[in-house]
Amino acid sequence: MLGFGRRVTWTSDLVVPPGHKMTFKDALHILSINMVIKIVVPNWANNLTKQTREVDLAFTELKVCFFFNLFETVLTEPVSCLIHCVAIHAGNGGSSQGCG
């Protein structure tokens, strides 16, 4: 299975990678079931409850992971546009060195 340009198996994310606060799989799960909270709650209210803090952390972790993988591809592949960059990264199976 692929997730944001990287290979993800059900057993690959058992340990939180260095520099992160949650696994890729946990962040994806939390954000997918709480997407409405991320959309509706204003940024200033992200720290009001445990749930909003967790959703904000999951969003931040996925954002960091996505952009790290994207920029890694930009630096290693000659590409002409962003969509092509994402397609190349996904087609190569993605490197998960910096993100899990």
Secondary structure by P-SEA (a helix, b strand, c coil): cccccccccccccccccccccccaaaaaaaaaacaaaaaccccccccccaaaaaaaaaaaaaaaaaaaaaaaaaaccccccaaaaaaaaaaacccccccc
